[in-house]
């Protein structure tokens, strides 16, 4: 049975409420338009899984402190900045079912708002001397950018190997969750070994999370992202990479041709999806996802039992059992 987010949040419910107030105050400016836009951004917040990873990790490794709030806010500010900029780059009009900032206020304002959020995050850390936190999160943002660019470069040639795929998702997705867990452990007073252990835990969760996301592309769940969107965008994900690696030369050439030249054609996209399913690509990806999932749980099993640990275990399960 899929864990319930409200139950998972129970041990940190008070902290999450306090965090939301603090986060709003960190975004405050002297410009009315900017406050109006940042207020809109806060209102359309998602499941808040990143702050949950920060607070639960802090709870399980020593205890939540004032710097835990700043660490969670730093991650949210920098990550929100990258999302606002991503929507401009992708010319996206929606995010989580809401209009994107660029759709409502145009690209120029969206880029400036992203810059503002980035600077607020940096100043929050500098003003409080949180240089260790800043280093962890800045490294994650660098990795996310590198991962995106590597994926774009490889999409042009459709030559992603399984190893390169793991590098891309580790940088694009796992690095951020890893930084959440490292920040949580560091703000709880964890030593270098504990911080590294929790960073590793977060990375494994992030790898499993992204593979789950890639599986949604094949319509295995009723709810999720649009079926075939990765194929339309020429993204080589694990199910497809596995299927191509186990195809004959002729079949591989045909599928690559469809992705390269017919990726906007619904019939061709469905043909690629059926090819991946028939080749065992989904089963293989699920097997690898479960491997990362189990490795993450193994790391947690070495920590003392507590309500934080139970919630963290359930949060990991939630990322794997989610339907969107």
Order of alpha helices (4+ residues) and beta strands (2+ residues): alpha-alpha-alpha-alpha-alpha-beta-beta-alpha-alpha-alpha-alpha-alpha-alpha-alpha-alpha-alpha-alpha-alpha
